Amino acid sequence: MSKSLLYSPFQLKGLTLPNRIVVSPMCQYRSKDGMANDWHLVHLGSRAVGGAGLIFTEAAAVSPEGRISPDDLGIWKDEHIEPLKRVTTFIREQGAKSGIQLAHAGRKASTAPPWEGRYQVDATDRGWQTVAPSPIPFNEDDSVPAALTIDEIHQVVKSFAEAAKRSLEAGFDTIEIHGAHGYLINQFISPLTNKRTDEYGGSFENRVRLLMEVTQAIHTVIPDEMPLFVRISADEWAEGGHTINDSVEVAKLLKAHGADLIDCSSGAVVREQKIVIEKNYQVPFAAQIKREANIPTGAVGLITDAEQAEEILQAGKADLIFLGREMLRNPYFALREAEKLGEEIEWTKQYRRGKP
């Protein structure tokens, strides 16, 4: 029996995780035409071998123009299913669970990878016309995104639902909607980026409409026993922007529309943000949403060791711990950190010779 919460099982609907350690979605920029390949198998599979309970893919675009970069993962066509199924099968064989994050980058799409400078690529450099709720670019020198029409917004919702169906065929255990970090859904939510005057803009209820429609559309196509996660930017760290109190109301609405857990990130909506990055800096968001919206939450951001994660869970501030950069540094985090909490975790047979 587990001595800690971090290494105890967690059940959400029909999904039971072996522990509460989650690998956050992290862009890899290694796809061609959205296809998963050997990189994704090794990258995600090694975290499963490393003992994490739930492993998320990077953001998988629901349409070609929804990619952050030309090298992003995709799930907008049936050909994407089999390569992803190879990944989910391997993860399952290690006793872990797999999740896919469905996304549309909106105005922050069509960019070069970060190591090339994240500049916006155009049609002469594998790029495309970006879209957004309003014709406002993220960077001053970006091309102006095209404002989506009502019919195009409806198509976005349909694309998310179709991507969810493909995710089921690919063998994923859960799905996360990417509603954070200034990508398309977040652009609709934020009063700083959404200047529409129709039913998708203006009031709070109108600005969150796209997220609710996407959530409900996915909820209707996945099995009742499959939980649905939603990642949000709980606070925009910008004057006049979306706040944590707004996010509590969003979480309540998401719960009513079929969401089961809120993954609480923040920021990245506008360049003018004034973000204070420090240990546990986003944990209060997860705690407040969990407490006031009465829905499970995931904590993420500068969580780097098991003792820190256990303190968050013991204090009731979150239900799951999402790890990003720490998992890049240490794919075997779950195996290596167990000793700190007095846990005796099972290592895969092939690696037992390396166990301390």
N, C-alpha and C positions, 0 to 999 in steps of 0.2 A: 504494500500500500504506500502511495506517495506521501512523503513528509511535507511537501510544499504544494502551494497552489499552482506554481509555474509548471510543475511536472505532473499535475493531476489531469485526468481527462476532462474534456469540456463538451457538453452536448448542446446542440442547437437544432431543434426539430429532429430530423432523422440522421443528422451528421454528428458523429462522435469523434472528436480529435483526441489523439493519444496524449497530447500535452497542449499548453497554451502559447507555444512559441510559433509565430507566423512569419514567413518570409514575405516581406512587402513586395509589391510590384516594382520592378526596377528596369528601366529601359536598357536594352542591350545593343540596339542599332546593328544587328547582324542578319536581318532578313532580306531576302530578295522577293519582291512581289508579295510581301506579307507572309512568306512561308517560314514555318519553324524548321530547324535543321539540327545538325549534330551539336552546334553550340548550345542550343536551348536544352537539348537532352542532357548534356554534360553539366551545364550551369544549374539547371533546376534539379536534375537528378542527384547531383552531389549534395545539395541541401537536404534532400530526402534521406540519403545515406547518413548525413550529419545529424539526423535525429529530430529535425523540425517537425511539428505536428501538421502544419498546413503550409503549402508552398503555392504562392500566386505567380502566374506569368506576369511579364511586363504588360503594359497597356496594349490590348489587342484592338486594332481599329475596326470599327463596324462598317467602314466604307473606305475606298482608296484615299479620298480627300480628307478623311478623318485621321490619317497618320500624322504623328508629330514630325517624322522625317521620312524620306523615301526608303529608309532601311528598317522601318518599324514592323513589328509583328501585326498580322491581320487575321480576321475571321469573317471577311465579307463574301467569301465564296466557298463552295463545297470542297474545292481542292485543298483548302486549308485544314480540313478535318483530320485526315490520316496522319500527317506529320505530328499534329498535336496529340493524337491518340497514342502515338509511340511514347511521348513524354508522360502522359497520364498513366499509362500502363506501368512504366518503370517506377514512377512515384508510388503507385499502389503496391507494387511488389516489395517496397521497402517499409511498408506499414504506415505510410504517411497519406495525407489527403491532398488533393490538388484543387486549385481555384484559378479562374481566369478573370482578368479585369477587362471589362468592355468599355471602350472609350471612343471619343471623337474630339480631336484637338481644336476644332474651330479656327479662330484667328491665329492661334499659336502653332498651326500646322505648317508643313512645307519648309522645314528648317534643316540645316546641316547638323550633323552630330556635334556634341559639345566640344570634342577635341579639335574640331574644325572651326569653332567660333560661334556656333548656333545662329549664323546669319540666315536670313530667309532665302531659300533657293527659288528661282523662277522657272518658267517653262523651258528655258534653254539649259537648265541645270537640274533636270529630273523633278522640277517643282510643278505647282499647280495653283489655281486660283483658290484662295482661302475663303471661308464663309464665317459668319458670326451673326449674333442677333442684331447688331448695328454696325454700320461701316466705320468702325474705329480701330485702327491698327494698334498692336501691342507696343511696338517700337516705332519711333517717329519715321524711320527710314524704311519700314515695312510697306509692302503694297497694301492698299485699302481692301479689307475683306468685303465680300458681297453680302448684303443683308439677306438672310433667308426669307423666302416667301412662306406663307402659311402652308401651302402644299409641300414645300421642301421640308418644313419642320415636321409635318406628318410623315414624310419619308424617312427622316432621321429616327423617329420613334419606331417605325417599321423595321429599319435596319438593325436597331438594337434587339428587337424581338427575334428577328431572323438569326442574328448572331448568337443569341441565347440558345436557339434550337440547335445550331451547329455545335455549340459548346457541350450540349448534352450528348450528341453523337460522338464527340471527341473524348468523352469519358470523364469530364470534370465533375468534382463532387460539390462544388459551389461556384457561384458567380458574384463578382463585385462590379457595381456600376461606378465608373469614375466621374464623380461630380465635383472634383476638387481642382486645385492648382491652376485655375484660370483657363481650363479647357472649355469646350463648347457649353456643356451643361452649366458649369460655374459662371460662364459669361452671361447666360440668361438670368441666373440668380442674382448677380451683382448689380446694384444700381449704378455702379461706376462704369459698367460696360454695356448695359442694356438700356437703351434710350427709346425703345419701341413705344408706340401708342396704341397697339392693338391688344388682343387678349393674351399675348405673351410678354407684355411689358407694362411698366407703370407701377401698379400696386404689387405688394409682396406676393399676394395670391397669384397674380399673373406671371410674375418673374419665376416662381417655382413650378409653374405649370408643366414645363417640359420635363423636369426631373420626375414629377409625379406621374406623368403619362408614360415615361420610359419605365419607371418602376412597376407600374400596374401592367404594362404590356409584357414585361419579362415575367412578372409574377403569374400571369395567366398561361404561360407556355412551359414553365418548369414544374416538376412534380411537387405535390404538396409537402413532401418530406424534405425537399431541398431548401436550405436557408439562402436568403439573398442579402448580401452585404452592400453597403453604399459608402464610398469614401467622399467626404466633404471637406472643404476648407472652412473650418469652424469659425474662423475669424480672418478678415482680410488684412488686418494690421494697417488699414488706410482710412483716413478721415472720410466720412460719408459712405463708407463701404458696409458690407454685410458683417454683422457682429455675432458673438457667441450667443447672445440672447435670441437673435434671429434664428440661429442654428438649432436652438432648443425647439423652436416652433417648427422648423423644417423636419427635425427628427420625429416630432409627434405626427406630422402629416405622413412622413415616410412609413412609419409604423402602421398607420391606417391604410396605406396603399400596398402593403405587403413586404416591406423591408424588415429584416430580423436583427441586423447589427449595423451600427454606425462606426465606421473607421475614421477616426478624428485627426485629420491633418489640418493645415492652415496655410494661408498666404498664396503668393505666386499669381495673383489675379491682375495686379497692376504694378508697374515699375516703381511707383511712388510709395510703396509699402515701407513701413518703419517697423521691422520685425526684430524682436529681441531673442536671439538664439542662445539657449543655455540648457543645461541638464533638465530634463523633464518639462521643457517649456510648453509642450502641447498637452501634457497630462491633465491639467485642470479643465481643458475643454471636454475630454472624455469623461471626466468625473461629473461635470455639471450636466452634460447631456444624459448620462446614465441615471443620474439622480432625478432630474426634472422631467425628462421625457419617458422615464421608466422603460428603457430599451437597452440591451447589451451594447457595449462599446469596445473598441480596440484603441489602445494607446500606441502612439508612434512618435519618434523624434528624439535623437540623442539618448537612446536607451542602449547601454553598452555592456551590461553584465547581469548575471542571474540575480544577485542580491538586490539590485536596483529594481529589476522587473518584479521580484517577489514582493517588495515593499508596496509597489503600485497595486498589485492584486490583493494583498492582505488588507490594504486600506480601503478596498472596495471602489477604487477609482476607475477601474476598467476590468473587462473580462478576458481579453486577449492582449498579448504583447506583439506588436508588429516591429520587425527588425529589418532595416534596409542596409545602410552602409556597414554596419557591424557584420552582416552576413556576407558582404563582399570581402571583408577582411578575414572572416573566420566561418567558412561554410559548416564547420563542425561545432558551432556554438553550443548546441543542445547537448552534445556528448561531453564537451570539455568543461562546461559550466556546472554540470550536475553535481559534481563533488562539493562545490561551494555550499550547496543547500543540503548536503548529506544524502543525496539521492544515488541510488545504484541503478543506472539506466543501462539497458541492454545495447551493446554494440553489435553491429553486423559481424558475422563470423570472420569475414575477410580482414577486418580491422582490429580484431581483439588483441593481436600481438602488440598494438600500439597503445593499449589502454594503460593509464597510469596505475 
